[in-house]
Amino acid sequence: MWNPRALSAVLLLHSLIAIVSAQISAWKTLNGGPPLVVARGGFSGIFPDSSDSAYSLAVITTGPDVYVSCDVQLTKDAVGICLPDINLANSTYIASRYPNETTSYLVNGVPIRGYFSLDYTMKQLNSVFLTQGVYSRTNRFDGVGFQILTVDGLVTLNQKPKGIWLNIQHDTFYAQHNLSMRSFVISASKRIIFSYISSPEVNFLRGISSRLNLKTTKLVFRFMDKDELEPSINQTYGSLLKNLTFIKTFASGILVPKGYIWPVDGSLYLQPHTSLVSDAHKVGLEVFGSDFVNDVPSSFNYSYDPLTEYLQFIDNGDFSVDGVLSDFPVTPFEAIGCFSHLGTNATKQDKTLIISKYGASGDYPACTNLAYDKAIADGVDVLDCPVQMSKDGTPFCLNSIDLIEGTAVAKSNFSKFGMTIPEIKTGSGIFAFNLTWNEIKTLTPSISNPFAKYKLFRNPKSKNSGNLVSLSDFLSLTKNQTSLSGISIIVENAAYLAEKQGLSVIDAVINALSNAGYDKPGSQKVYIQSTNSSVLLKFKEKTSYELVYKIDEIVGDAASEAVEDIKKFASAVIVNKESVFSINDKFLTGTTKTVPKLNAAKLSVFVETFSNEFVSQAWDFLSDATVEINSYLNAEGIKIDGIITDFPKTADRYRRNKCLNLGDKKPTYMDPVQPGGLFGLISPDFLPPAEAPLPPLTESEVAEPALPPVAKIAPASSPTAETKAPPGNAQSKVAVCFFFSSLAVFIASLLLL
């Protein structure tokens, strides 16, 4: 007879064990440990795929726990080499070494013309150099002369990975040409320990399973497109996906495109995740995701942030993949080691201010209610409002005085208001002061796409969402937000508005702040920002708000006289990212003197603009916004007090990661990059032309005449004279030339949408 009390005690014990196990490991992988990271072809996002430098960089940037993968091809004399594609023309300079020697082969039934390793001996290929095969990546390292590596060469690398992952993509093809991938792998495994061997061919894995030590080498079945035929058993991968118990008979894991797990629709928005990971785990199969890259957007849900994507696969509350194959291995290491399982209330480990750039304008149209709401939800400290003035004197928030840059005004009935005002901007615009606030409120907002020339567009589903916000409504919103430590009010074009439009933006701002109660002591700071010293001097005369001077040029230094002048009217300075690190052809070349000069003067330094899109970052930051933020905030010899970003979520998450303040225990992948490190590896023949030294900020660029008085302008009058735009930060002389240019305005609007 069974004992009810004994059974209850056993069940209780099992429950306690389960609870303790869950507390020990929060990972929902098959074995309960953290996912592994495989550097596909090494750090192939920077160096040519499968080059010795790519493999070395993977270890240098991530530490000893990284695995590296090799896509094996066979030479004419049966030597295994590491190359990402069966067609050597896609990753080498073979056409230069052996011109006019292309051949054509059927590969899994598909005719391919190019260069193939099986037509050349290893001796012949020793003189063939590797190239970067992805055109969106830098080719500056192609001149280094990277030789093709053999599989045996992986074990002689100076930087040792934790393990080697072999991918055998074309066993059937090589067998058709009397080359045995099976024989090569079995022979190589006697002298090299391979941690993982993957293949999309069932019979290849079956054929080697009995000849390997499966305690040290795991076999992984690789899935290709669902409609593609598996060449050895002639079934589609989609049908094999439905029979995971069959896969388990010869493999311990599966390697799948990430879309198998988190599919996206035709508009690149995430769909609900599939049950693949949990189904595979139920039958004892590990699941590895492939196709992870930082420089190819996969879903707008990730807001161009690759770290967010990795977290979606490893820390979503439902499951975790058991590993990822990545061209940029530093990012999954960050996700696993520093940003996983943070929770929604993780403590801030860093006090750097996060200042919005037009709200969360990377996700919604600038300065709309949606952009502001998201910025607050995403953890911004200081919410910004660039103040524009309507025709009837209503101050409101918008990223530009030209309505084209933030709305669809050029497609509205107001397109007739197009004009050219040289001292405000080059080219035509439709300016805020020509429309009343009631008219402006009717305009459709338009999301900013600063990288449209690279075909990178922001959140298309919401590109025209939200409503424009008056300054008074903005202040009503911010006043009630306890999470905000301050607001930033940006004032530009004050002289022109006063003298030529009879509008005092300074008085409008002061009155709005007073009406909202910001002129009284409170928990939120008010920052007044401008590129014009005359504007800040006027605010200093009338208020006690924090004043922030923006240097709108890229400078490599700041003259002592200029710094002393700034200190007379401002307590903080905004500089461009390129005024912190000097850059040549998107490579960091050094640290400028600008920030140290400002630090020495005890001026707070804010840096802009931090965006998620990889094209906004230097190559040194590895196409990862988090690497960029980490490097700016931890660079030697400089102190940055705040960063300005159109993606506040990325910056705020950085402040909460578990790897801050660890001292000597900080993981390798959280080290800041060293300016000049990559640039110094470029061969002389491939170096970009030398850049001229950055100019310093001079006192003459800071000093300005006092603001003109507010003119009394008759409603029908229009300015007619013309003036040139002033250099640098200097306030423009007030004169204007304008004409109607509706066609030009309309074309400009199309480029911005």
N, C-alpha and C positions, 0 to 999 in steps of 0.2 A: 504494500500500500504506500502511496506517496503521502508525504507529510505537508499539509497546507502551510504550516509555519515555515518549514524549511524552504518550500518553493518561494514563499513571499520574501524570505531573506535573500535567496539567490537572485530574484528579480530586482530587489533593492540594490544589491551589490552591482549587478549589471548596469543599473541606472546610474549609480555613482561613478562607475568606471567610464561610462559614456560621457557624463558631465565633465569629469576630469580630463578626458581625452579632448573634448571640445575646447576646454580652456587652454590645454597645452598647445593645440594647433587650431587656428581659425581657418586654415586652408581647406578648401573643398576639392582638393585634388584626389586622385585615386589613392595615393599613399599617405595623404595628410600633410605632406611637406610642401615647401614653396615650389612654384613652377621653376623649371630650368630654362635657361636662356641659351639659344644656339645662334652664334654669329654666322649668318649665311654667307659663305665665302669670305669670312672675316668681317672687318668693318668695311663692307663693300659700298656703303653709302658715301664714303670719302675716297678711299683708294680703289684702284682697279680690282675687280672681283677676283678672289683667290690668289692675290699677290702676297708675297711675304710681309709687306708693310700692312696690308689689310688684316692679316691674321695677327700680327704683332700689336697693331693699334687696338684690336678688340680686347686683348689681354691688358694692355696698358691702361685703357680707359675704364675697364670694368672690374679688373681684379682676377684672381686665379679660379673663380668659380664658373667662368664662361666655357661653353663648349663651342667648337668651331666645326663648320660643315664643309665638305668637299664634294662637288658634283663630279663624279669620276667619268672620264673619257679614256678610251684605249688608243694607243698609237699603233702604227703598223707592226712594230716589234713587241706589242703586248705590254707596253709600260703604262701603268695607270697614272693619269695626270688630272689635276684639278682645274676644271674650266666650267663656267656656268651654263654653256650652251653647246649643243652638238655641232653647231656651225661656228667655226672658229672666227669667222669674219665679224661676228657680233661682239667679240671681246679681246681681239688681238690685232696686231698690225701685220698679219700674215700676208695680206694682199700686197703690201709693200715689199715684203721679203720674197714672195713667190708670185709675181704678177701674172695675170692671165692663166691661172691654173685652177679655176673653179670647176667643180664637178657637180653632178646631180645624183641624188639618191632618194629612194623611197624610205621614209622614216615613219613607221607605223601606218603605212599606206598613203602618206602625204608626200608629194614630191618637194624636195628642198634643194636649192642650188646654193653652193657656197664652198667653203673649205672644211674638210673633215680630218680629224686626227688620224683616222685609220689609213690615210694616204701618205703619212709621213712617219719617219722614224723619230725616236726621241732625239737623236743627234741632229736631225734636220730642224726640229722644233726648238732646239736650244738657242737659236738665233732669232726666234720670234718673240716679240715683246707684247706685254699685256696693255690693254687700253681700257678706259672707263667706257662701259657700254651703254650707260644711261645718260642721255644728252642733257637732262636737267641738272646733272651733277658736274662739278668742276673737272676739266680735263688737264689741269695744270700739272698733275702728277704723271701724265702719260710719258713725259720725257725722262723719267727716272731710269727707264730701262729694266722694268720688272720682267724677269724670266718666268716661263711657265713652270709651276711647281709640280713635282711628282708627289704621289701619295706618300711615299717614303720620306720625302722632304719635309712633311709636316712635323715629323718627330725631331727634326734637327733645328727647328726655329728657336731663336733665343728666348722668346716669350712663350711659356708653356701653358696651354689651356688645360682645363680640367679633363676634357675628353674630346674625342674626335667622332664626328657623325659623318658617315659616308652615305651619299645618295647615289643609287645606281638607277639611272633613268631609262637607259636604252639597252638592256640585256639582249632582247630579241634582235634588235638591229645589228649589234656587233656579232651575234651568233650567226646571222645570215651571211656575214662576211668572214667567217672562220676565225673569229676572235672570241674567247671565252671569258666573259666577265666573272662567271662563277669560279673558274680556276684562278683568276687573278685575286679575287677576294679571299678565297680559302688560303692561298699561298701567302698573301700579305698579312692575314690574321695570325699567322704563325710567328711573325716578327713584330707586329704592331697590335696593340690592344685597341679595338674600335668599340666605343661605348654604344653606338647606335648604327645600324645599317637600315636604310629605308629604300624602298623601291615601289613603283606603281605596277610591278608585274608579279602576279601571284606565284607563278611557277619558279621564278628566280628565288624568292624567299623560301619556298618549299624546298628547293634544291640545295640550299646552303644550311638550312636549319640543323640538320643532323651532323654537320661538319664543324660547327662552331660551339664554343663554350657559352651557352645562353645565360650563364650566371654573370658573365662579364660583358656580353654583347647582346643588346636587345634588338629584336627585329621589328620594324615598323612598316606597315603597309601604307603607301601614299595614294591618296585619292586625287584624281584629276577631275576635269569638268564632268558633270553628271551624265551628259549625253555622249561622252567619249568612250570608245571601246577599249577595254583592257586587252592588250595584244596577245597574252599567253593563253587565256581561257575564253576570249571573245564574248565577254559580258560587259555591259555598260557599268561605269562606276556608280551610277544611280541605283542600279539593281543590286550591286554588291553592298551598297550602303544599308540596304534593308536586311542584310544577312550578316550581322556583326559576329554572331556565334561562329560562323564559318571562318571569318578573319582571325578569330581568336585561336583557331587550330594551328596556325603557323606564325602568328605575330603577337607581340605583347602590347602593341600600340598602333595607333593610326595617325597619319599626318594629313591634315585636311586644309583646303583654302579657308580663310577666316569667314567667308560668306556662307560656308556650310553651317556655321555656328550662329553668327549674327548676320542674317541676310539684309540687304538694302533694296529699296524699290528703285524704279527707273529714274527717280529724281535724287537719288543718293541720300535718302533718309532711312534710318534704321527701322526694320520690321521686328516683331517679337522674336526672341531667340528660339532656335529649334531645341529639340530634346536630345540632340546628338550626344552631347557630353555626358549627360546622365545615363542615356541608353548604353553608351560605351562603357562607362564605369560599372554599370550593373553586370556586364559580362566580363569584367576584369581587364578591359583595354584602357591604356592611357591615351589621352588625346592631345596632339600637338597641333598648334595653329601655324599656318604659313602665310606668306605674302604681307608680312608686316614691314612697312617702310614709313619713314617720316616725311618724305617729300612727294608723296602721291596721295591726295585727299581721297578718303574712302567713304566718308559720310559727313554731311553737314552737322549732324548731331554732336560731333566731336569738336566743332568750332576750330578746326585746323590744329588742334592740340593732340599730338600723338600719345602723350602720357594718358590723356583721358581715354583714348582707345584701348590701351593696354589694360587699364583698370576695369574697363567694361568686360574684358575677357577673364580677368583673374579675381576680381573683387566686386561681384554684382549681387551677392547675397544668395544666389541660387546654385552656382557652380563655379569651378575654376578649371581652366585648361591646365594640363600637366606640363606644358612648355610652349615656347614660341620660337619660331625661326625669324630672325630680324636682320635687315641690312644695317640697322643702327642699334646695336645691342645695349648701348648705355641707357637708352630710354626704358626698356623693360626692367633693367636692373633697378633704376630709380623707382619705378612703379612697385616692384616687389619689395624692395628693401626699405623704402622711405615713405611711400604714399599709400600703401595698402592698409585697409582696416583702420583708417583714421577716424571714421565716424563723422557725424555732422557738427559735433561740438569740440573738435580737437583744439587744444590750446595753442595760441600764437607763440611761436618760439623766436620770432624776429619782430622788431619794432619798426621796421621800415614802413613809411606811409605808403598806402596804395591810393593813388589819385586817378580818378577816371578821366578818360579822354572822350568827352561828349557822352558820358554814361557808358553803358556796355555797348558801344557803337560797333563792335565786331559782330554782334548778334542781332541788333535792331537798328533802325534808322537813328542817326545821331540826334541827341537831345530830345527825344520823344519820351512820353511817359513810360513806354515799355523799356527803353534803354536805361532810364533812370531806375525803374523798379528792379530790373535785373541786376544792375550794378550794386544796388543796396543788398539784394538777396545774395549776391556773389561775394560780399564781404569787403566792399570798398570802404576806405576810411574817409576820403574827401571826395565829395561829388561836385562836379564842375558845371558851370553854366557860362558859355561865351555869350555875352549880352549883345544883342542887336536892337536897333530901334526902328519901330514902324513909323509910317508917315504921320500918324496922329500921336506920336510920342510914347507909345507903349513899349517898355523894354521886354524882350522875350529871349529865350535860349535857342541858339542855332549855331552850328559849327562855322558858318561863314556869313558875312554881310551879303554875299551873293546867294540868292535863294536857289539858284540852279544847283549849287553844291550840296544841298540837303533836302531838296524837294523836287517834285515833278512840275515846277512852275512853267517850264518851257513848253509843256504840252497843254497848258491851261489858256484861258482867255487873257491872262496877264503877260503873255509872251511879247506883246507889243511894247512892253516897258524895257526891252533890251537896250543897253547903252554901254559905252566904253568910258571908264574913268581911270586914266593911267596911274594916278597916285594910289588908287585902291588895289588894282590888279591889272594884269596884262590880259587883253582880250575883252570880249563882251560879257555882260552879266545882267541879271535882273536883281536890282538891289532892294534890300528890305525897306529903306526909307521912302520908296515910291508906292508902297501899298500900306493900307491901314491894317491894324491888328485883326479886325473882323475879316478882312480879305485874306490875310496870311493864314488865319486859322482854318480856312477852307482848303488849303493846299495839301496835296498828298505827300507825305514824307518819302524820302528815297534813301535807301541804305548806301553808305559809303563803300566803294570798292576800290581801295587804293592800289590793288595789285591786279586790276582787270587785264592789264597788258600781258600778264602771265596766265590768263584764263582762270584766275582764282577769284571766285565770286562768293560773297557772304550770304548765308542763309536766304536763299531765293524765295522760300515760302513766305518770309516775313519782310521782304525787301521794301514793301510800301505800307507796313503796319505801324500803328500807333498814332499819336496826336502830338502836335507841337505844344510847347508849354511856355506860358508867360513867366516872367521873373517872379511875380508875386505867387503864382501857383507852385513854382519850383521851391520857393522859400517856405511855403506852407507844407510842402512834402518833406523837406529836409528838417524842419524845426521839430517834427514829431518822431524823428528817427534816432533812437538812442544808440544805435550801432555806429552812427557817423561821428567822427571826431571833428569834422569841419566841412566847410564848403569853399569852393574856389570860384570866384567871380572874375571872368576874363573880360577886359575892356580894351578894345582896339578901335582905331579910326576916330578917336574922340575929337581931334582937331578938325578933321573934315566935317564931321557931323555938326560941330558947333558953328563953324564959319560958313559952310555952304548949305547946310540944311536947317540951321537954327535949332538944333536938337542937342541938349546937354545930357549925354549918356552918363556922365559922372553924377550929376544931381539925381537923375532917375534911379541909379543904383543906390545911392545913399538914402534916398527916400524909401525905396522898397525895403532895404535892409532895416531901416528904422521902423517902418510899419509892421514888419514881421517880428520885431523885438530883438534883432541881432545887435542893436546898438547898446544893449544892456549886457552885463556879465552873464555868461552861460557856459555850458559844457562844450559847445562847438566853437572852434575858431573860424574866423572869416579871413580867407586869403583873397587879396586883390591882385590879380596878375595882369601884366602888360609888357609889351616890348618897348613901350615909350616911358622914359624917365619922367617926362613932363606930366603924364597921367598919374604916376605913382606919387610924385611930389604934391599934386593937387589933393590926392586922397590923404596923404600924410598931413596936409594942412587942415583938412576938414574932419578926419576920423582917426581912430586908433587901431585900425585893423592891421593884420599882418600883410606886408607888401612883398610881392614876388616879382622879380625882374626876369624876363625871358630874353635870352640871347638867341636871336633868330638866325644867326649864321653859325657855320661850323668853324670852330676856332681851336687852335692848338695851344693857346696860352692866353693869359690875361695880364695886360700891363698893370703894374702896381697902381698907377694913377686911376685907371679904369675901375679897379676893385675898390679903391678908397671912395671913388665917386658913387659907386653902387651902394656902399654902406651908408651913405648919407640919406638914402630914401628906401632901402629894402633890407629885409632880413634873410631873404632866400633868393636863389637864382635857379632858373631852369636852363639846362643845356641839352643839346642833341646827343644821342648815343655816340655819334662819330666825333664829338668833342671830348669824349672820355678815352676811347681807344681809336688810334689812327688806323685807317683801313685802306687797302689797295686791292682792287678787284675782288672785293668781298673777303679778303683775308686780313686778320688783325696783324698789324706790324709793330705796334707798341702802345704805350700809354702816354697820353699828352700831359702837359703841365697844367691844363685848365682846372681840373678838380682840385689838385693839391693847392693851387693858389687860392681858390675859393675856400677850401677847408682851413687854410692858414689864417684867413681873414675872419673865420668863425661865421661864415655865411652858410646857411643850410643849402644843400644841393639836391635838386630834383632833376631826374633824367627822363627824357621822352624820345620816341614813343615805343613802348614794348608791345609788339603784336605777335599773334600766334603763327601767322603764315611764315613758312620757312624761308621764303624769298626776302623777308625783312631782316634776316639774320646773317651774320658773317658765317662763312663755312666752318670756322673754328667752333661754333656752337652746335654743330652736329645736327642741324635742322630740328632743334628741340628748344622751345621757348623756355623751358625750365632750366636747361643748361645755361642759356643766355642770362636769365635773371640771377642765377646762382653765381655766375662769373662776375657780373657787375657788382653785386653786393658783397663779394668776398675778394675782390681784386686787391692785391698788395699795394699799399701806399695811398689809397683813396678811400673816402667815406661818402656814401650816398645815403641821403636821408629819406628820399621818396622816389618812387617810380610812377610814371604816368603811362597808363595803359588803356587800350580799347577792349581788353579782355580781363577785367578785374578778377575773374574766378581763378585764372591761372596763377596770378601773382599772389592772391590771398592763400590759395592752397599751398604754395611754396612756403609761406611763413609758418605753416602748421605741420610741416613734414617732420618725421621722427628722426631724421639724420642731422638736424641742426644742433649746435652746441654739444657735439660729441667729442670735440678735441681730437686727440690722437686716434680715437676709435671711429672717426668718420670714415665711411667707405670710400674707396677709390673713385667710384663713379660720381661722387659729390664734390670732388676737387674742382676748383675753378680752372678754366682753361688758361694757358699761358700765352699772352699776346706774342705773336711772332713764331710760335711753335710750329704750326703747319707751314707758314710762309717760308720758313727756313729749310723745308724739305723739298721745295721746288727746284728742279735743275735749272741752271743758268739760262739755257736756251728757251725755257718755257716760262721764265719770269715775266710778269706784266711790266709795262713801262713804269719807271719810277714816278711817284707822285710828287708834285711840288709841296713844300712844307706848308702846313696849315697856318693861316695868318693869326696873329694875336688879336684879342679884343682891345681896342684902343679907347682912350678917354674921349676922343672926338665922336666915336660911335655911341657913347653913352650920353654925353651932354646934349641937351636940346633946348631950344627956346621955350618960354612959357606958353601954355595953351592960349589960343586966342579967345576972346569973349564970345559968348553965344550971340550970333547975329539974329536980327529980326528980319526974317525972310518972307516976302509976299508969296502967297500960295502959287502963283503962276510963274514965278521967276525961275530961271535955270542958269547955272554957271556955264561959261563958254570958253574960258582960257584953258591952256594946256600946260602941264608941268611934267617934268621927269620924276620918276620914283627916286626916293632918297637912298643912300647906301646904308646897309646894315640896319641897326635899330633906330637910326635917326628919324625923327618925325618929319613927314613930308610937308612941303610948302603947299598952301591950300589953293589949288586951282584945278580946273577940270575941263575936259573936252568930251562931249558925248554925242552919240548918234544912234539911231535905231538899227538894230542888227538882229532881227528875229531869226533869220535863217541860221546865222552863226550860233546863236544861243540854243536853237533847237538841236543842232548837231552836237554841241557840247553836252547837252543834257543826255543825249543818247549814249555818249561815251561814259557818262557817270552812272547810268542806271544799270 
